[in-house]
Amino acid sequence: CSLYTTVQSGQGCWAIANANGIVDYHVFDTLNIGVNCDSTALQVGRRLCIQPCLRKHTVASGQGCYAVAQQYGLQSYTTIDTMNPGVKCDSTGLEAGRVICVKICTKYVRVLENDVCYDVATRNGLTTAAFQALNPGLNCDDLQTGQAVCVAASK
C-alpha cells in the first residue's frame, strides 16, 4: 500500500472514499483484511489502505526523482510526490535505500455475477495476463460478486 488513512469517529467507508476521491468504496474490502463495508463498522483509529502500490522501487545512491521517473516512464517526476506521501521531489530528494511506489491502481470496477478473470479483463480492454498483473494475489478461481478489482494503473 502506498497511502493510508486513519479512521476518525463517525467515519464509514463511503465518507473515507469520498474524501479521498475513490469512486467505489468497496475497494476497502479488497485492500484491508477484515473490512466489509456493507456490514462492518470501522473501528476508530484503524489504519486503512486507500491506495495500493502495484510496483515498488528501491532508491539507489545518488538517484533522484527525475531519474526514477525516467526509468519507469512516468509523465513527470512530481508524480512520485503524488504516489508517495512524505516525498517532496522539489526539496528533500530521495534517500538511498528508501522504497517508493512507482505504479498505483487508477480505476476499479466490481466483479459481476459469474465473472471469471477473462470476463472482467475483456470487458475492460485487457488481456487476462494484464488483468492479473494489476491484481497481484487475486485468485481467478474465486472471484466474488461485487468484489472491487483494478483495471487500470498509472503509467
Accessible surface in RSA format (square Angstrom, percent):
REM  Atomic radii and reference values for relative SASA: ProtOr
REM  Chains: A
REM  Algorithm: Lee & Richards
REM  Probe-radius: 1.40
REM  Slices: 20
REM RES _ NUM      All-atoms   Total-Side   Main-Chain    Non-polar    All polar
REM                ABS   REL    ABS   REL    ABS   REL    ABS   REL    ABS   REL
RES CYS A   1    50.37  38.1   6.72   7.5  43.65 102.6   7.18  18.2  43.20  46.6
RES SER A   2    18.24  15.4   0.88   1.2  17.36  40.0   8.76  18.7   9.48  13.3
RES LEU A   3    52.28  29.1  50.78  36.3   1.50   3.8  52.28  36.7   0.00   0.0
RES TYR A   4    98.73  46.1  77.60  44.2  21.12  55.0  44.25  33.3  54.48  67.2
RES THR A   5    33.82  24.1  27.04  27.4   6.78  16.2  10.08  13.5  23.73  35.9
RES THR A   6    58.66  41.7  52.21  52.9   6.45  15.4  29.44  39.5  29.22  44.2
RES VAL A   7     1.77   1.2   0.58   0.5   1.20   2.9   0.58   0.5   1.20   3.3
RES GLN A   8   103.12  57.7 102.76  75.1   0.35   0.8  38.14  81.2  64.98  49.3
RES SER A   9    97.46  82.4  73.85  98.6  23.61  54.4  36.74  78.2  60.72  85.1
RES GLY A  10    84.58 104.3   0.00   N/A  84.58 104.3  44.35 121.7  40.22  90.1
RES GLN A  11    55.07  30.8  43.52  31.8  11.55  27.5  13.95  29.7  41.12  31.2
RES GLY A  12    31.40  38.7   0.00   N/A  31.40  38.7  28.23  77.5   3.17   7.1
RES CYS A  13     9.24   7.0   4.17   4.6   5.08  11.9   2.55   6.5   6.69   7.2
RES TRP A  14   161.84  64.9 159.62  77.3   2.22   5.2 130.41  69.5  31.44  51.0
RES ALA A  15    39.36  36.2  33.22  51.3   6.14  14.0  34.94  49.2   4.42  11.7
RES ILE A  16     1.47   0.8   1.13   0.8   0.34   0.8   1.47   1.1   0.00   0.0
RES ALA A  17     2.47   2.3   2.47   3.8   0.00   0.0   2.47   3.5   0.00   0.0
RES ASN A  18    92.00  63.4  73.05  70.6  18.95  45.6   5.03  12.1  86.97  84.1
RES ALA A  19    82.67  76.0  39.61  61.1  43.06  98.0  51.43  72.4  31.24  82.7
RES ASN A  20    64.41  44.4  34.15  33.0  30.27  72.9  11.70  28.1  52.72  51.0
RES GLY A  21    68.97  85.1   0.00   N/A  68.97  85.1  40.12 110.1  28.85  64.6
RES ILE A  22    31.66  18.0  20.21  15.1  11.44  27.6  24.14  17.4   7.52  20.4
RES VAL A  23   154.42 101.6 120.26 108.9  34.16  82.3 127.08 110.4  27.34  74.2
RES ASP A  24    19.30  13.5  14.14  14.1   5.17  12.2  15.58  36.7   3.73   3.7
RES TYR A  25    55.23  25.8  55.01  31.3   0.21   0.6  26.23  19.7  28.99  35.7
RES HIS A  26    19.81  10.8  19.44  13.5   0.37   0.9  16.00  16.5   3.81   4.4
RES VAL A  27     0.69   0.5   0.69   0.6   0.00   0.0   0.69   0.6   0.00   0.0
RES PHE A  28     0.00   0.0   0.00   0.0   0.00   0.0   0.00   0.0   0.00   0.0
RES ASP A  29    48.93  34.3  32.08  31.9  16.85  39.8  19.79  46.6  29.14  29.1
RES THR A  30    65.68  46.7  33.19  33.6  32.49  77.4  39.54  53.1  26.14  39.5
RES LEU A  31    41.79  23.3  16.38  11.7  25.41  63.9  20.10  14.1  21.69  58.4
RES ASN A  32    10.66   7.4   6.78   6.6   3.88   9.3   3.91   9.4   6.75   6.5
RES ILE A  33   167.26  95.2 152.71 113.8  14.55  35.1 158.38 114.0   8.89  24.1
RES GLY A  34    61.70  76.1   0.00   N/A  61.70  76.1  38.42 105.4  23.28  52.1
RES VAL A  35     9.42   6.2   0.82   0.7   8.60  20.7   1.05   0.9   8.38  22.7
RES ASN A  36    66.21  45.7  66.13  63.9   0.08   0.2  16.41  39.5  49.80  48.1
RES CYS A  37    22.03  16.7   0.00   0.0  22.03  51.8   0.25   0.6  21.78  23.5
RES ASP A  38   104.55  73.2  68.10  67.8  36.45  86.2  30.90  72.7  73.65  73.4
RES SER A  39    91.61  77.4  50.84  67.9  40.77  93.9  50.41 107.3  41.20  57.7
RES THR A  40    59.10  42.0  45.59  46.2  13.51  32.2  36.86  49.5  22.24  33.6
RES ALA A  41    95.82  88.1  66.51 102.6  29.31  66.7  76.77 108.1  19.06  50.5
RES LEU A  42    22.79  12.7   2.81   2.0  19.98  50.2   3.96   2.8  18.83  50.7
RES GLN A  43   134.91  75.4 125.13  91.4   9.78  23.3  41.98  89.4  92.94  70.5
RES VAL A  44    92.55  60.9  74.75  67.7  17.80  42.9  74.75  64.9  17.80  48.3
RES GLY A  45    46.28  57.1   0.00   N/A  46.28  57.1  25.52  70.0  20.76  46.5
RES ARG A  46    78.91  33.1  68.87  35.1  10.04  23.9  28.17  38.5  50.74  30.8
RES ARG A  47   141.46  59.4 126.82  64.7  14.64  34.9  53.29  72.8  88.17  53.4
RES LEU A  48     0.00   0.0   0.00   0.0   0.00   0.0   0.00   0.0   0.00   0.0
RES CYS A  49     7.78   5.9   7.68   8.6   0.10   0.2   4.67  11.8   3.10   3.3
RES ILE A  50    12.72   7.2   3.46   2.6   9.26  22.3   3.46   2.5   9.26  25.1
RES GLN A  51    32.75  18.3  32.17  23.5   0.58   1.4   5.85  12.5  26.90  20.4
RES PRO A  52    21.00  15.3  21.00  19.1   0.00   0.0  21.00  17.3   0.00   0.0
RES CYS A  53    20.24  15.3   0.72   0.8  19.52  45.9   0.61   1.6  19.63  21.2
RES LEU A  54    36.35  20.2   9.63   6.9  26.72  67.2  10.69   7.5  25.66  69.1
RES ARG A  55   129.54  54.4 124.15  63.3   5.39  12.8  28.45  38.9 101.09  61.3
RES LYS A  56   120.58  58.8  97.38  59.7  23.21  55.3  49.00  44.1  71.58  76.2
RES HIS A  57    19.55  10.7  15.46  10.7   4.09  10.5  15.23  15.7   4.32   5.0
RES THR A  58    81.44  57.9  67.06  68.0  14.38  34.3  44.26  59.4  37.18  56.2
RES VAL A  59     3.32   2.2   0.12   0.1   3.19   7.7   0.12   0.1   3.19   8.7
RES ALA A  60    56.50  51.9  47.36  73.1   9.15  20.8  56.12  79.0   0.38   1.0
RES SER A  61   101.85  86.1  74.43  99.3  27.42  63.2  37.70  80.3  64.15  89.9
RES GLY A  62    85.84 105.9   0.00   N/A  85.84 105.9  44.33 121.7  41.51  93.0
RES GLN A  63    34.35  19.2  24.01  17.5  10.34  24.6  12.64  26.9  21.71  16.5
RES GLY A  64    30.70  37.9   0.00   N/A  30.70  37.9  27.07  74.3   3.63   8.1
RES CYS A  65     8.17   6.2   3.79   4.2   4.38  10.3   3.46   8.8   4.71   5.1
RES TYR A  66   144.78  67.6 142.27  80.9   2.51   6.5 106.84  80.3  37.94  46.8
RES ALA A  67    46.41  42.7  37.94  58.5   8.47  19.3  41.60  58.6   4.81  12.7
RES VAL A  68     0.00   0.0   0.00   0.0   0.00   0.0   0.00   0.0   0.00   0.0
RES ALA A  69     1.84   1.7   1.84   2.8   0.00   0.0   1.84   2.6   0.00   0.0
RES GLN A  70   109.20  61.1  88.29  64.5  20.91  49.8  23.94  51.0  85.26  64.7
RES GLN A  71   107.91  60.3  70.04  51.2  37.86  90.1  39.45  84.0  68.46  51.9
RES TYR A  72    43.31  20.2  22.57  12.8  20.73  53.9  16.97  12.8  26.33  32.5
RES GLY A  73    52.67  65.0   0.00   N/A  52.67  65.0  35.74  98.1  16.93  37.9
RES LEU A  74    12.07   6.7   1.59   1.1  10.48  26.4   2.04   1.4  10.04  27.0
RES GLN A  75   171.48  95.9 130.53  95.4  40.95  97.5  46.55  99.1 124.93  94.8
RES SER A  76    45.05  38.1  37.15  49.6   7.89  18.2  34.76  74.0  10.29  14.4
RES TYR A  77    83.64  39.0  81.15  46.2   2.49   6.5  44.68  33.6  38.96  48.0
RES THR A  78    63.68  45.3  62.73  63.6   0.94   2.2  44.45  59.7  19.22  29.1
RES THR A  79    36.51  26.0  32.82  33.3   3.69   8.8  24.78  33.3  11.73  17.7
RES ILE A  80     0.00   0.0   0.00   0.0   0.00   0.0   0.00   0.0   0.00   0.0
RES ASP A  81    34.72  24.3  25.59  25.5   9.13  21.6  12.85  30.2  21.87  21.8
RES THR A  82   100.77  71.7  79.94  81.0  20.83  49.7  64.39  86.5  36.38  55.0
RES MET A  83     1.60   0.8   1.60   1.1   0.00   0.0   1.60   1.4   0.00   0.0
RES ASN A  84    13.11   9.0  11.33  10.9   1.78   4.3   5.22  12.6   7.89   7.6
RES PRO A  85    70.44  51.3  47.60  43.4  22.84  83.0  57.18  47.2  13.26  82.4
RES GLY A  86    60.71  74.9   0.00   N/A  60.71  74.9  34.61  95.0  26.10  58.5
RES VAL A  87     1.33   0.9   0.06   0.1   1.27   3.1   0.57   0.5   0.76   2.1
RES LYS A  88   108.98  53.2 108.98  66.9   0.00   0.0  60.67  54.6  48.31  51.5
RES CYS A  89    19.98  15.1   0.00   0.0  19.98  47.0   0.00   0.0  19.98  21.5
RES ASP A  90   115.35  80.8  78.10  77.7  37.25  88.1  33.28  78.3  82.07  81.8
RES SER A  91    87.71  74.1  48.28  64.4  39.44  90.8  46.31  98.6  41.41  58.0
RES THR A  92   101.59  72.3  66.79  67.7  34.80  82.9  72.04  96.8  29.54  44.7
RES GLY A  93    24.73  30.5   0.00   N/A  24.73  30.5  22.89  62.8   1.83   4.1
RES LEU A  94    24.34  13.6   0.00   0.0  24.34  61.2   1.31   0.9  23.03  62.0
RES GLU A  95    97.38  55.9  89.90  68.0   7.48  17.8  61.51 119.0  35.87  29.3
RES ALA A  96    62.49  57.5  34.46  53.2  28.03  63.8  34.64  48.8  27.85  73.8
RES GLY A  97    47.40  58.5   0.00   N/A  47.40  58.5  28.66  78.6  18.75  42.0
RES ARG A  98    72.68  30.5  63.06  32.1   9.62  22.9  20.06  27.4  52.63  31.9
RES VAL A  99    85.38  56.2  62.07  56.2  23.32  56.2  62.07  53.9  23.32  63.2
RES ILE A 100     2.28   1.3   0.42   0.3   1.86   4.5   2.28   1.6   0.00   0.0
RES CYS A 101     5.24   4.0   2.93   3.3   2.31   5.4   3.07   7.8   2.17   2.3
RES VAL A 102     2.14   1.4   0.26   0.2   1.89   4.5   0.26   0.2   1.89   5.1
RES LYS A 103    72.68  35.5  72.68  44.6   0.00   0.0  19.90  17.9  52.78  56.2
RES ILE A 104    16.10   9.2  16.10  12.0   0.00   0.0  16.10  11.6   0.00   0.0
RES CYS A 105     9.73   7.4   0.16   0.2   9.58  22.5   0.16   0.4   9.58  10.3
RES THR A 106    84.79  60.3  47.02  47.7  37.78  90.0  46.55  62.5  38.25  57.8
RES LYS A 107   108.37  52.9 103.86  63.7   4.51  10.7  62.27  56.1  46.09  49.1
RES TYR A 108    48.85  22.8  29.10  16.6  19.75  51.4  29.09  21.9  19.77  24.4
RES VAL A 109    33.01  21.7  27.19  24.6   5.82  14.0  33.01  28.7   0.00   0.0
RES ARG A 110   108.30  45.5  97.85  49.9  10.44  24.9  26.60  36.4  81.70  49.5
RES VAL A 111     3.02   2.0   1.37   1.2   1.65   4.0   1.37   1.2   1.65   4.5
RES LEU A 112    96.21  53.6  94.66  67.7   1.55   3.9  95.77  67.3   0.44   1.2
RES GLU A 113   130.00  74.6 112.22  84.9  17.79  42.3  30.52  59.0  99.48  81.2
RES ASN A 114   134.86  93.0 100.73  97.3  34.13  82.2  40.41  97.3  94.45  91.3
RES ASP A 115    17.36  12.2   7.15   7.1  10.20  24.1   0.20   0.5  17.16  17.1
RES VAL A 116    76.14  50.1  76.14  68.9   0.00   0.0  76.14  66.2   0.00   0.0
RES CYS A 117     3.76   2.8   3.05   3.4   0.71   1.7   3.05   7.7   0.71   0.8
RES TYR A 118   134.95  63.0 133.37  75.9   1.58   4.1  91.77  69.0  43.19  53.2
RES ASP A 119    46.22  32.4  42.87  42.7   3.36   7.9   9.60  22.6  36.63  36.5
RES VAL A 120     0.00   0.0   0.00   0.0   0.00   0.0   0.00   0.0   0.00   0.0
RES ALA A 121     0.00   0.0   0.00   0.0   0.00   0.0   0.00   0.0   0.00   0.0
RES THR A 122    66.97  47.6  45.83  46.5  21.14  50.4  37.91  50.9  29.07  43.9
RES ARG A 123   119.05  50.0  82.81  42.2  36.24  86.3  67.42  92.1  51.63  31.3
RES ASN A 124    41.65  28.7  15.93  15.4  25.73  61.9  10.43  25.1  31.22  30.2
RES GLY A 125    72.55  89.5   0.00   N/A  72.55  89.5  39.70 108.9  32.85  73.6
RES LEU A 126    39.59  22.0  29.74  21.3   9.85  24.8  34.33  24.1   5.25  14.1
RES THR A 127    91.89  65.4  83.61  84.8   8.28  19.7  85.20 114.4   6.68  10.1
RES THR A 128    46.58  33.1  41.64  42.2   4.94  11.8  35.89  48.2  10.70  16.2
RES ALA A 129    73.40  67.5  62.32  96.2  11.08  25.2  65.59  92.4   7.81  20.7
RES ALA A 130    39.76  36.6  31.17  48.1   8.60  19.6  38.48  54.2   1.28   3.4
RES PHE A 131     0.00   0.0   0.00   0.0   0.00   0.0   0.00   0.0   0.00   0.0
RES GLN A 132    79.55  44.5  74.15  54.2   5.40  12.9  20.11  42.8  59.44  45.1
RES ALA A 133    75.39  69.3  48.67  75.1  26.71  60.8  61.16  86.1  14.22  37.7
RES LEU A 134    18.28  10.2  16.60  11.9   1.68   4.2  16.61  11.7   1.68   4.5
RES ASN A 135    17.88  12.3  11.20  10.8   6.68  16.1   7.35  17.7  10.53  10.2
RES PRO A 136    95.27  69.4  65.77  60.0  29.51 107.3  72.26  59.7  23.01 143.0
RES GLY A 137    86.43 106.6   0.00   N/A  86.43 106.6  44.98 123.4  41.44  92.8
RES LEU A 138    37.32  20.8  13.35   9.5  23.97  60.3  19.59  13.8  17.72  47.7
RES ASN A 139    84.29  58.1  74.27  71.8  10.01  24.1  30.91  74.4  53.37  51.6
RES CYS A 140    30.43  23.0  20.94  23.4   9.49  22.3  20.73  52.5   9.70  10.5
RES ASP A 141   142.44  99.8 105.03 104.5  37.41  88.5  32.75  77.1 109.69 109.4
RES ASP A 142    82.99  58.1  72.92  72.6  10.06  23.8  14.18  33.4  68.81  68.6
RES LEU A 143    25.79  14.4   0.82   0.6  24.97  62.8   0.82   0.6  24.97  67.2
RES GLN A 144    98.54  55.1  97.11  71.0   1.43   3.4  44.24  94.2  54.30  41.2
RES THR A 145    95.49  67.9  67.10  68.0  28.39  67.6  53.17  71.4  42.32  64.0
RES GLY A 146    25.15  31.0   0.00   N/A  25.15  31.0  21.77  59.7   3.38   7.6
RES GLN A 147    42.54  23.8  30.69  22.4  11.85  28.2  20.40  43.4  22.14  16.8
RES ALA A 148     0.26   0.2   0.00   0.0   0.26   0.6   0.00   0.0   0.26   0.7
RES VAL A 149     1.64   1.1   0.68   0.6   0.95   2.3   1.64   1.4   0.00   0.0
RES CYS A 150     4.11   3.1   3.75   4.2   0.36   0.8   3.75   9.5   0.36   0.4
RES VAL A 151     8.28   5.4   2.11   1.9   6.17  14.9   2.11   1.8   6.17  16.7
RES ALA A 152    35.70  32.8  30.48  47.0   5.22  11.9  35.70  50.3   0.00   0.0
RES ALA A 153    24.71  22.7   2.31   3.6  22.40  51.0   2.31   3.3  22.40  59.3
RES SER A 154    20.40  17.2  12.61  16.8   7.79  18.0  19.42  41.4   0.98   1.4
RES LYS A 155   169.93  82.9 147.77  90.7  22.16  52.8 109.10  98.2  60.83  64.8
END  Absolute sums over single chains surface
CHAIN  1 A     8730.9       6166.2       2564.7       4630.5       4100.4
END  Absolute sums over all chains
TOTAL          8730.9       6166.2       2564.7       4630.5       4100.4
